[in-house]
Amino acid sequence: MNILEMHEVHTFIAGFHILEGVTLTAEHGKLTILLGRNGSGKTTTIKTIMGLTPAGSGEILFQGKAIQKMHDFEIPWLGISLVPEGRDVFSQLTVEENLLIAVRKGKNITKQRLDYIVNIFPPMKDLFKKKGRNLSGGEKQMVAVARALVNDDELLLIDEPTKGLAPIMVESMRLALVEIKKNATIILVEQNFEFASSIADDFLIMEHGKIACGGKIGDLINNEEMQHRYLGV
Amino acid sequence: MTSQLFVNILLSALSLGVIYFLLSSGFALVFSLLRVSNFSHGSLIMWGAYLGVYLVKALSNFTLGLVVSAVVIGILLALVEFFLFRRLYGGNPLFELLLTFGLIYILDEAVKLIWGAAMITVDKPLFLQGTVMIYGEPFAVLRLYIFGLGAFICAALYFLLNKTKLGLIITAGIENKEMVRALGININKVFTFVCWLGGFLAGIAGFVLAFFTGLSPEMGTNQLLNVLVIVVVGGLGSFMGAAIAAIIMGLAEAFLGFYLPELAILSSFIVMFIVLGIKPSGLLGEE
């Protein structure tokens, strides 16, 4: 069953045609990796799903419901969370406040949810009172992912979580995503093919604002010609 | 200088700083979140003064008149945000300049039509008249009242911005509006609320100012330069920076007025010159 579908989606930013008819599907309960060279439209695809760069035309279905005309602030309420490329942890707020601001219903994160987050990212328990501006790159990435977990959403859109991280942090992130994918569907934008191929179920490759090809990750791992052609691996 | 005189000047300086805080806080709050330089802030201050004085008489209740007038000025700015500012976000700043200058003309002329262009003196209510002795020196009750009012508003704003979820959203929105929207928060509603609050603060500031300057259509725009200097010295986008800058301005004006009276009129520019010379982004402004 598909949790998300995009049909012929076109997105324009400042007059530039960025997405040139994206058509894709993401299966429920799977981790789908979105690959492609720089500028191929991966981040814009994620932002278009979230309504942050609204689709100019085409259709986006989340659990069968058309969402392309909804306001950006309405889309998360359907059960979609974003971990943006730049992490975007609020520097003036503490880690605890960064999580609190993301809670959609009620005023506090449930104890059960907090335990789940700390179980995935054990170092988080010592960071709650630290301001966002005082976190390292790896800590910021942890907080950005943790913030997306506070609402127990069905779909997580995660944009380049390993960008700029030390190898040890990349491995921590890999283990965290393996744990998270047990309870959520994930669409992951990633440049690091080795990292991506170790955790993904399905893949999609973007080129020039379109989906060039897709399938099971095993097919891509076994196809060096495709890796070389689309990813330069 | 005797210690009594020093304390008297210090208290005067602080109450002047509180008045500057009240005058500039609404502008700073709106600018910090919306990045809109609302040059009509001075006219809102003036409207707060006229309406406040009118309502205190009409309702025969000082506190109720003050609060109702500030709420109405808040609603006025919220409506301006909803119908006008919202169309300009992310656009050419020149349009914002033209819009807010246009609002100055409309608001100023409306006051002249309703209350006339002549200056009107404002009598202090009985409970704000007279002086109290502090450290052996007389100190005006009105200034003490303003000091208390400013401290209460500052504490309330601090609580709102730092201890509530709305405050977290405002702080986060100042830094990254897109991420706030991506968390499922309707930032436009927050913008409207912040404008209401900015207008509310302008309303209170105008009412307080009326006791010192009387009522005149120019009373608000005359303060606009001070407001801009305070916001720049505090650091563009920093609400707390503006609060600290306002107190520094009050101290500078009162003490320069005592030691070098001929320079008192330039005190705000002297402070600006020194602060920006040391830290070009202002006291709490981001580099």
Boltz contact constraints between the chains, C-beta under 6 A:
constraints:
  - contact:
      token1: [A, 50]
      token2: [B, 182]
      max_distance: 6.0
  - contact:
      token1: [A, 52]
      token2: [B, 178]
      max_distance: 6.0
  - contact:
      token1: [A, 72]
      token2: [B, 181]
      max_distance: 6.0
  - contact:
      token1: [A, 73]
      token2: [B, 181]
      max_distance: 6.0
  - contact:
      token1: [A, 73]
      token2: [B, 184]
      max_distance: 6.0
  - contact:
      token1: [A, 73]
      token2: [B, 185]
      max_distance: 6.0
  - contact:
      token1: [A, 73]
      token2: [B, 186]
      max_distance: 6.0
  - contact:
      token1: [A, 76]
      token2: [B, 184]
      max_distance: 6.0
  - contact:
      token1: [A, 77]
      token2: [B, 184]
      max_distance: 6.0
  - contact:
      token1: [A, 82]
      token2: [B, 182]
      max_distance: 6.0
  - contact:
      token1: [A, 88]
      token2: [B, 176]
      max_distance: 6.0
  - contact:
      token1: [A, 88]
      token2: [B, 179]
      max_distance: 6.0
  - contact:
      token1: [A, 90]
      token2: [B, 172]
      max_distance: 6.0
  - contact:
      token1: [A, 90]
      token2: [B, 175]
      max_distance: 6.0
  - contact:
      token1: [A, 92]
      token2: [B, 171]
      max_distance: 6.0
  - contact:
      token1: [A, 97]
      token2: [B, 168]
      max_distance: 6.0
  - contact:
      token1: [A, 101]
      token2: [B, 168]
      max_distance: 6.0
  - contact:
      token1: [A, 101]
      token2: [B, 172]
      max_distance: 6.0
  - contact:
      token1: [A, 102]
      token2: [B, 183]
      max_distance: 6.0
  - contact:
      token1: [A, 104]
      token2: [B, 184]
      max_distance: 6.0
